């Protein structure tokens, strides 16, 4: 859904290689000036480790298939499926 929807709203999708070190991920995200980050629940810990040093991120969105639909993420707007279910079909 994101691979289709993000470009359709005129935004750029910037995927992160999670095999990079946290320092490399931090540099890449700051250099790209990422503003909105979608964080899979598997990578919450990795994101938390660098979040305080991200300079341009305004919002984060949690993606999860797990039972828990919450996470300690800065600027969290919610969990994707929960927000999608509450949205208008229009």
Steps between C-alpha positions, in 0.01 A plus 500: 500500500775744593703431186197608296345771720807701595602592143133561414487786753815651353732384776819296472532161665842451654557144613768431758742208483473363854831316453680833526636612835282738706750777423469441125120493523503823699727671247289379207171615652636841598666547162175409320310732735238235577190660650253214550623158606314171489649266760433126497462364852804275445719810473360714783814446710729600213291809430489598868880485510536769233174698529644763732761592239268525200478863398209516255245234602159650582290183540528126538251227421509150646457198273428174680329165470539441873244521777638826639413803290712742702870575526724761656572703188555877488236694307284186469176563309367147546505148366440458128219240496317672786510836323399339170199330660386832649539695174220588263487287182498830309 
